[in-house]
């Protein structure tokens, strides 16, 4: 079941996986980056298993 992802909401890795987000290995960024379809999601790691969503951008903007 897909639900809306809200900025500043905390998600577990299991929730991110169930939403279909795939982690992207990114150098020189302290953020955890996940990709789904045409969007790139940026998360702060709050603890070992939880992440806070703080930004979403279009994939094309990210890879320029």
Beta strands, then each sheet from edge to edge (+ up, - down):
strand 1: 10-12
strand 2: 22-24
strand 3: 32-36
strand 4: 39-45
strand 5: 50-58
sheet 1: 1+ 5- 4+ 3- 2+
end
